[in-house]
Amino acid sequence: MYAIFGDRMKELFIFDVKEEFYKLYKEKPSELFFIFNRIYNMKPSDKEYGYNLFSQISNFLDKKKLNSFIQDKYKDKIMYSKGKNEHIVNNLFLNEISILTIKSSNIRIESNIQKPTFLNDLKELNLRLFVCDFKSQEYYFLLRKRSPQRNK
């Protein structure tokens, strides 16, 4: 299925950064990206070190909760289908095919567009999400949606 995208495929890895590291790196996300990129590109022989480093800076995800969250958002939409930990949006009107996969360590989104629909949904979560595109060396914190302020 993934081969239909060719080189145009965008692959994003999203991590839930621990609060103390979010505070430390929110003004210098390039340094946080450097750490995640180093873990991503580690040799298999360094797997234990990578796991220890990862678990210091990132929270593990509640796969059941996240799967339910995404499924509840899309369950009645024609453009949506679901596997075990995989959610697919095939929106013909926006010419978008996006696949969101939930793992314990990260959320991975593969998409044929720059800003997949799933990113807006993830903004609703009360998490400190850091998005990494290791292929194009792009990274950013996924900012939460702000609720409208009331006039007093």
URRASUL-V313732 format. One record per residue. N is the residue number from 1. RES is the residue in one letter. PHI is phi in whole degrees, -180 to 180 (* if undefined). D_FIRST is the distance of its C-alpha to the first C-alpha in whole Angstrom. Layout:
n:N res:RES phi:PHI d_first:D_FIRST
n:N res:RES phi:PHI d_first:D_FIRST
This chain:
n:1 res:M phi:* d_first:0
n:2 res:Y phi:-71 d_first:4
n:3 res:A phi:-66 d_first:6
n:4 res:I phi:-66 d_first:6
n:5 res:F phi:-83 d_first:8
n:6 res:G phi:63 d_first:10
n:7 res:D phi:-78 d_first:14
n:8 res:R phi:-75 d_first:14
n:9 res:M phi:-68 d_first:12
n:10 res:K phi:-94 d_first:14
n:11 res:E phi:-124 d_first:14
n:12 res:L phi:-112 d_first:17
n:13 res:F phi:-113 d_first:19
n:14 res:I phi:-123 d_first:22
n:15 res:F phi:-120 d_first:25
n:16 res:D phi:-94 d_first:28
n:17 res:V phi:-78 d_first:31
n:18 res:K phi:-62 d_first:34
n:19 res:E phi:-55 d_first:37
n:20 res:E phi:-65 d_first:39
n:21 res:F phi:-79 d_first:36
n:22 res:Y phi:-60 d_first:35
n:23 res:K phi:-61 d_first:39
n:24 res:L phi:-71 d_first:39
n:25 res:Y phi:-111 d_first:36
n:26 res:K phi:-63 d_first:36
n:27 res:E phi:-92 d_first:38
n:28 res:K phi:-140 d_first:37
n:29 res:P phi:-63 d_first:33
n:30 res:S phi:-62 d_first:33
n:31 res:E phi:-70 d_first:34
n:32 res:L phi:-68 d_first:32
n:33 res:F phi:-60 d_first:29
n:34 res:F phi:-57 d_first:31
n:35 res:I phi:-67 d_first:31
n:36 res:F phi:-63 d_first:27
n:37 res:N phi:-64 d_first:26
n:38 res:R phi:-64 d_first:29
n:39 res:I phi:-65 d_first:27
n:40 res:Y phi:-59 d_first:24
n:41 res:N phi:-97 d_first:25
n:42 res:M phi:-69 d_first:27
n:43 res:K phi:-73 d_first:28
n:44 res:P phi:-55 d_first:27
n:45 res:S phi:-68 d_first:31
n:46 res:D phi:-99 d_first:31
n:47 res:K phi:-57 d_first:29
n:48 res:E phi:-66 d_first:32
n:49 res:Y phi:-63 d_first:33
n:50 res:G phi:-61 d_first:30
n:51 res:Y phi:-62 d_first:30
n:52 res:N phi:-63 d_first:33
n:53 res:L phi:-64 d_first:33
n:54 res:F phi:-59 d_first:30
n:55 res:S phi:-68 d_first:32
n:56 res:Q phi:-76 d_first:35
n:57 res:I phi:-106 d_first:33
n:58 res:S phi:-129 d_first:30
n:59 res:N phi:-83 d_first:30
n:60 res:F phi:-81 d_first:28
n:61 res:L phi:-94 d_first:26
n:62 res:D phi:-87 d_first:27
n:63 res:K phi:-60 d_first:23
n:64 res:K phi:-62 d_first:25
n:65 res:K phi:-64 d_first:26
n:66 res:L phi:-67 d_first:23
n:67 res:N phi:-60 d_first:21
n:68 res:S phi:-64 d_first:24
n:69 res:F phi:-58 d_first:24
n:70 res:I phi:-67 d_first:21
n:71 res:Q phi:-62 d_first:21
n:72 res:D phi:-63 d_first:24
n:73 res:K phi:-70 d_first:23
n:74 res:Y phi:-117 d_first:21
n:75 res:K phi:-55 d_first:22
n:76 res:D phi:-99 d_first:23
n:77 res:K phi:-98 d_first:21
n:78 res:I phi:-64 d_first:19
n:79 res:M phi:-75 d_first:16
n:80 res:Y phi:-111 d_first:15
n:81 res:S phi:-142 d_first:14
n:82 res:K phi:-141 d_first:14
n:83 res:G phi:-113 d_first:13
n:84 res:K phi:-62 d_first:16
n:85 res:N phi:-119 d_first:16
n:86 res:E phi:-126 d_first:13
n:87 res:H phi:-125 d_first:13
n:88 res:I phi:-125 d_first:11
n:89 res:V phi:-112 d_first:13
n:90 res:N phi:-124 d_first:12
n:91 res:N phi:-99 d_first:16
n:92 res:L phi:-66 d_first:16
n:93 res:F phi:-70 d_first:20
n:94 res:L phi:-97 d_first:19
n:95 res:N phi:54 d_first:16
n:96 res:E phi:-119 d_first:14
n:97 res:I phi:-126 d_first:11
n:98 res:S phi:-130 d_first:11
n:99 res:I phi:-123 d_first:10
n:100 res:L phi:-106 d_first:14
n:101 res:T phi:-119 d_first:14
n:102 res:I phi:-104 d_first:18
n:103 res:K phi:-119 d_first:19
n:104 res:S phi:-66 d_first:23
n:105 res:S phi:-93 d_first:23
n:106 res:N phi:-163 d_first:21
n:107 res:I phi:-110 d_first:19
n:108 res:R phi:-115 d_first:16
n:109 res:I phi:-120 d_first:14
n:110 res:E phi:-112 d_first:11
n:111 res:S phi:-151 d_first:12
n:112 res:N phi:-94 d_first:12
n:113 res:I phi:-125 d_first:16
n:114 res:Q phi:-67 d_first:19
n:115 res:K phi:-118 d_first:20
n:116 res:P phi:-60 d_first:17
n:117 res:T phi:-52 d_first:19
n:118 res:F phi:-58 d_first:19
n:119 res:L phi:-61 d_first:21
n:120 res:N phi:-64 d_first:24
n:121 res:D phi:-66 d_first:24
n:122 res:L phi:-65 d_first:24
n:123 res:K phi:-62 d_first:27
n:124 res:E phi:-75 d_first:29
n:125 res:L phi:-74 d_first:29
n:126 res:N phi:-90 d_first:32
n:127 res:L phi:-131 d_first:30
n:128 res:R phi:-100 d_first:31
n:129 res:L phi:-90 d_first:27
n:130 res:F phi:-117 d_first:27
n:131 res:V phi:-100 d_first:24
n:132 res:C phi:-127 d_first:23
n:133 res:D phi:-113 d_first:20
n:134 res:F phi:-68 d_first:21
n:135 res:K phi:-67 d_first:20
n:136 res:S phi:-101 d_first:22
n:137 res:Q phi:59 d_first:25
n:138 res:E phi:-107 d_first:25
n:139 res:Y phi:-161 d_first:26
n:140 res:Y phi:-172 d_first:28
n:141 res:F phi:-82 d_first:29
n:142 res:L phi:-85 d_first:27
n:143 res:L phi:-75 d_first:31
n:144 res:R phi:-69 d_first:31
n:145 res:K phi:-70 d_first:32
n:146 res:R phi:-95 d_first:36
n:147 res:S phi:-81 d_first:38
n:148 res:P phi:-60 d_first:40
n:149 res:Q phi:-86 d_first:44
n:150 res:R phi:-86 d_first:46
n:151 res:N phi:-81 d_first:50
n:152 res:K phi:-100 d_first:53
